[in-house]
Amino acid sequence: MPFTPYHLGPGLLIKAAAPTRISFAAYTATQVAIDLESGYYLFSGQTPVHRTLHTFLVGGALGVVVGVATSMVGARWFRRQVEQAGPAGRCEFLMWPSVWGGLLGGLMHSLLDGVMHEDIHPFRPFSDANPLHGVIGLTALHLGCLGCGLLGLLWLSQTKYWQATL
């Protein structure tokens, strides 16, 4: 599956840790943008499916671009909802929280996929090595991502910044 919802778990935990400084929308949009690459190669039958966007350098840079786009587009499309949201919701489309969310999304994508897939070269162009692959098992990785998501949701539900939007 080119877009994995497991990646969203750590994003929720990051959002909970810095609710007004990180855009979960930009983090999520970056996950999808990076996996467009692997989706293209997967569906066209080409290998490897993880290439340039699945690196810390390019994935992080793409995340910044996606963050800027999220801020510019999101602020217009969701203006009414943003005006009614609490502080954590209002920051979803502010420029700096969007840039940080996108950057962290790009870095986390490369990290998580680097652990899971052997065709990832997260340190390119500096190295073709993938010291992340297999550091922990697939089940542990998925459970860790799910655990992060549940912890993030619980933490967010208890945060004063978020309660105004619920």
C-alpha positions as CSV (number, residue, x, y, z in Angstrom):
1,M,0.0,0.0,0.0
2,P,1.7,3.2,-1.1
3,F,0.3,5.4,1.7
4,T,0.4,3.8,5.1
5,P,-1.7,5.2,7.9
6,Y,0.8,3.9,10.4
7,H,3.0,7.0,9.7
8,L,0.2,9.1,11.2
9,G,0.7,7.7,14.7
10,P,4.0,9.4,15.4
11,G,2.6,12.6,13.8
12,L,-0.2,12.7,16.3
13,L,2.2,12.3,19.1
14,I,4.4,15.1,17.7
15,K,1.2,17.3,17.4
16,A,0.3,16.5,21.0
17,A,3.8,17.5,22.2
18,A,3.7,20.8,20.4
19,P,0.0,21.5,19.6
20,T,0.4,25.1,18.5
21,R,3.7,24.7,16.8
22,I,3.2,21.7,14.5
23,S,0.6,21.3,11.7
24,F,-0.7,17.8,11.6
25,A,-2.3,18.6,8.2
26,A,1.1,19.4,6.7
27,Y,2.6,16.3,8.3
28,T,-0.1,14.2,6.8
29,A,0.0,15.9,3.3
30,T,3.8,15.2,3.3
31,Q,3.2,11.5,4.0
32,V,0.9,11.3,0.9
33,A,3.2,13.4,-1.3
34,I,6.2,11.2,-0.6
35,D,4.3,8.0,-1.2
36,L,3.1,9.3,-4.6
37,E,6.6,8.3,-5.8
38,S,6.4,4.7,-4.6
39,G,2.8,4.5,-5.8
40,Y,3.9,5.5,-9.3
41,Y,6.7,2.9,-9.4
42,L,4.6,0.2,-7.8
43,F,1.7,0.6,-10.2
44,S,4.0,0.9,-13.2
45,G,5.8,-2.3,-12.2
46,Q,9.2,-0.7,-11.8
47,T,11.7,-1.5,-9.1
48,P,12.8,-0.2,-6.7
49,V,9.7,1.5,-5.6
50,H,11.3,3.8,-3.0
51,R,13.7,6.2,-4.6
52,T,14.7,9.9,-4.3
53,L,11.8,11.2,-2.2
54,H,12.4,8.5,0.5
55,T,15.6,10.2,1.7
56,F,16.1,12.5,4.6
57,L,17.5,15.3,2.4
58,V,14.9,15.3,-0.4
59,G,12.0,14.1,1.8
60,G,12.7,16.9,4.3
61,A,12.9,19.5,1.5
62,L,9.7,18.2,-0.1
63,G,8.1,18.4,3.4
64,V,9.0,22.1,3.6
65,V,7.4,22.7,0.2
66,V,4.3,20.8,1.1
67,G,4.2,22.7,4.4
68,V,4.2,26.1,2.5
69,A,1.5,24.8,0.1
70,T,-0.6,23.5,3.0
71,S,-0.4,26.9,4.7
72,M,-1.3,28.8,1.5
73,V,-4.1,26.6,0.2
74,G,-5.4,25.4,3.6
75,A,-5.8,29.0,5.0
76,R,-8.1,29.8,2.0
77,W,-10.1,26.6,1.8
78,F,-10.7,26.2,5.5
79,R,-10.9,29.8,6.6
80,R,-14.3,29.5,8.3
81,Q,-13.4,26.3,10.2
82,V,-10.0,27.7,11.2
83,E,-11.7,30.9,12.6
84,Q,-13.9,28.7,14.8
85,A,-11.1,26.3,16.0
86,G,-9.1,26.6,19.2
87,P,-5.4,27.5,19.1
88,A,-4.2,24.0,18.1
89,G,-6.7,23.9,15.2
90,R,-6.0,27.5,14.1
91,C,-2.2,26.8,13.8
92,E,-2.9,24.0,11.2
93,F,-2.5,26.5,8.4
94,L,-0.2,29.1,9.8
95,M,3.1,29.2,7.8
96,W,5.7,28.1,10.5
97,P,3.7,25.3,12.0
98,S,2.9,24.1,8.5
99,V,6.6,24.2,7.5
100,W,7.6,22.4,10.7
101,G,4.9,19.8,10.2
102,G,6.0,19.2,6.6
103,L,9.7,19.0,7.5
104,L,9.0,16.5,10.4
105,G,6.7,14.5,8.1
106,G,9.4,14.2,5.5
107,L,12.0,13.1,8.0
108,M,9.7,10.7,9.8
109,H,8.6,9.1,6.5
110,S,12.2,8.3,5.6
111,L,12.9,7.0,9.1
112,L,9.9,4.8,9.3
113,D,10.2,3.4,5.8
114,G,13.9,3.0,6.3
115,V,13.3,0.6,9.1
116,M,10.7,-1.3,7.1
117,H,12.0,-1.4,3.5
118,E,15.4,-2.6,2.4
119,D,15.3,-0.6,-0.9
120,I,15.4,2.7,1.0
121,H,18.6,4.7,1.1
122,P,17.7,7.4,3.6
123,F,21.2,9.0,3.6
124,R,21.5,9.5,-0.1
125,P,23.4,11.3,-1.7
126,F,25.9,10.9,1.0
127,S,25.6,7.1,1.5
128,D,23.8,4.2,-0.1
129,A,23.7,2.4,3.2
130,N,20.5,1.8,5.2
131,P,21.5,1.1,8.8
132,L,17.8,1.6,9.8
133,H,16.5,-1.5,8.0
134,G,15.4,-4.2,10.4
135,V,16.5,-2.4,13.5
136,I,13.2,-3.5,14.9
137,G,10.7,-6.0,13.5
138,L,7.7,-5.1,11.4
139,T,5.2,-6.0,14.1
140,A,7.0,-3.9,16.7
141,L,7.2,-1.0,14.2
142,H,3.5,-1.1,13.5
143,L,2.6,-1.5,17.1
144,G,4.9,1.4,18.0
145,C,3.2,3.6,15.4
146,L,-0.2,2.6,16.6
147,G,0.8,3.2,20.2
148,C,2.2,6.7,19.3
149,G,-1.2,7.5,17.7
150,L,-3.2,6.4,20.6
151,L,-1.0,8.2,23.1
152,G,-1.1,11.3,20.9
153,L,-4.9,11.2,20.6
154,L,-5.2,10.8,24.4
155,W,-2.8,13.6,25.1
156,L,-4.5,15.9,22.6
157,S,-7.9,15.2,24.1
158,Q,-6.5,16.4,27.5
159,T,-4.8,19.5,26.0
160,K,-6.5,22.9,26.6
161,Y,-5.5,24.1,23.2
162,W,-7.4,21.3,21.5
163,Q,-10.5,21.1,23.7
164,A,-11.9,24.3,22.2
165,T,-12.2,22.6,18.8
166,L,-13.9,19.4,20.0
